């Protein structure tokens, strides 16, 4: 394997550890990798909260733990933008019954 291929493989390992819950690559401090995972998840959570303040308001104190469960179960993939991530989170919540059902008359009272 060439040094370029080795580097690409190590970078892929690091990305899996940071974004998809993979183990830290050999030679990386597991505590630092874990801290970075938390920081990246917090950034993702904050952006989704900004994009979907309705979800943030509706869920209140449940937003963070629910988002963290979603993020752990569904890492962002290459090409998935934050707007799509926010929509996927809303769908994930709805599938689990975490959002209140909209009443038919609510669309007339907005």
C-alpha positions in Angstrom: 0.0 0.0 0.0 1.4 3.4 -0.9 1.8 6.1 1.6 -1.0 8.1 0.0 -3.3 5.1 0.3 -2.2 4.6 3.9 -3.0 8.2 4.7 -6.4 7.9 3.1 -7.2 4.8 5.1 -6.1 6.4 8.3 -8.2 9.5 7.5 -11.2 7.3 6.8 -10.7 5.5 10.2 -10.6 8.9 12.0 -13.7 10.1 10.2 -15.5 6.9 11.2 -14.5 7.4 14.8 -15.6 11.1 14.8 -18.8 10.8 12.9 -20.0 7.2 12.9 -19.1 5.8 16.4 -16.1 3.9 15.2 -13.1 3.1 17.5 -10.3 5.7 17.6 -7.5 4.7 15.2 -4.2 3.4 16.6 -2.1 6.2 17.8 -4.9 8.6 18.6 -5.8 9.6 22.2 -9.2 8.1 22.8 -10.1 10.8 25.3 -9.4 13.5 22.8 -11.3 11.7 20.1 -14.3 11.3 22.5 -14.1 15.0 23.3 -14.2 15.9 19.6 -17.1 13.6 19.0 -19.1 15.5 21.7 -18.1 18.9 20.2 -19.1 17.9 16.7 -22.4 16.5 18.0 -23.1 19.7 19.9 -22.4 21.7 16.8 -24.8 19.5 14.7 -27.4 19.8 17.5 -27.1 23.6 17.6 -27.4 24.0 13.8 -30.5 21.7 13.7 -32.0 23.7 16.6 -31.4 26.9 14.7 -33.0 25.5 11.5 -36.0 23.9 13.3 -36.8 26.2 16.3 -40.3 24.6 16.3 -38.7 21.2 17.2 -36.5 22.9 19.9 -39.6 24.6 21.4 -41.8 21.6 21.2 -39.3 19.2 22.8 -37.9 21.6 25.4 -35.6 19.7 27.8 -36.0 16.6 25.7 -34.4 18.1 22.6 -30.8 17.4 23.6 -31.2 13.7 24.6 -33.4 12.9 21.7 -31.1 14.6 19.2 -28.1 12.8 20.7 -29.9 9.5 20.3 -30.8 10.4 16.7 -27.2 11.5 16.0 -25.7 8.3 17.4 -28.1 6.2 15.4 -27.8 8.2 12.2 -24.5 9.7 11.5 -24.4 12.3 8.8 -23.3 11.0 5.5 -21.3 12.8 2.8 -23.6 15.1 0.8 -26.3 15.3 3.5 -26.8 19.0 4.3 -27.9 20.4 7.6 -31.4 21.2 6.3 -31.9 17.5 5.3 -30.4 16.4 8.6 -33.0 18.6 10.4 -35.8 17.1 8.2 -34.5 13.6 8.9 -34.5 14.3 12.7 -38.1 15.5 12.5 -39.1 12.3 10.6 -37.1 10.2 13.2 -39.1 11.9 16.0 -42.4 11.4 14.3 -41.7 7.7 13.6 -41.1 7.3 17.4 -44.2 9.2 18.4 -42.1 11.9 20.1 -44.0 14.8 18.5 -47.5 15.8 19.4 -50.0 15.0 16.7 -51.2 18.1 14.8 -54.9 18.7 15.1 -56.7 19.3 11.8 -57.7 22.8 12.9 -54.1 23.8 13.9 -53.3 24.7 10.3 -56.0 27.4 10.4 -54.7 29.0 13.6 -51.1 29.7 12.6 
